[in-house]
């Protein structure tokens, strides 16, 4: 489905009903917005791990502007715009204070949304993400997991991004993101609509100078921060920085043996923590 949001058709998909018949009444369930990573991927990367929450929530997946099945011009792609798109999406569909889950880049959008629209969320879940990019820590973890070439390639890609370098980065570094090799036919990169130029645009124009810590210091809703101890692109320090910036409203949970996406490497443990937080 598509919805016109701030002048652009944004794709979204829904799993689970908003209203359920219980006895002689219809009971309204909370909404969870799921924001995918990238940028340059789509919501399909998260479907196998978050459809299950439809037993308690109406789960809505959104493809960010110019990502996946959503339309949009690359020149309009910025954290401000992506965050404001979430606010306009909720306003158009009369979604009030949803739970907002953000993975990686989606977590950056979620944080910026929360800082620009402080009453827009009931709870936040920030998974494998960063409020500011830590190049040196990323290099160290890439070297630990993949050797010198992976570390050098990561620095080249993030400091001088191009579609051409992205191809080599995807071949060498993306497999280091997860500690759980995908089963045949289940690799998220195979089913996602890839638009590497969107990632290149974001890395070149915004991410390397991004610092969301000041904005999220005012976040007042309960926030769960999830991170992997072996995450090569948003290393453990990133999760710790987010929790420290938010302060008493943040709950930090780190997972040993996990890379970039705890729901992929330790799905049962991650789900247990999330469900306890969301109760």
Secondary structure, DSSP 8 states (H G I E B T S, - for coil): -EEEETTEEEEEEEES-SEEEETTEEEE--EEEEE--TTT--GGGTHHHHGGGGGTSEEEEE--TTSTT----GGG-SHHHHHHHHHHHHHHTT--SEEEEEETHHHHHHHHHHHHSTTSEEEEEEES--SS--HHHHHHHHHHHH-HHHHHHHHHHHHS--HHHHHHHHHHTGGGS-SS---TT--HHHHS---HHHHHHHHHHTGGG---HHHHTT--SEEEEEEETT-SSS-HHHHHHHHHHHGGGEEEEEETT--S-HHHHSHHHHHHHHHHHH-
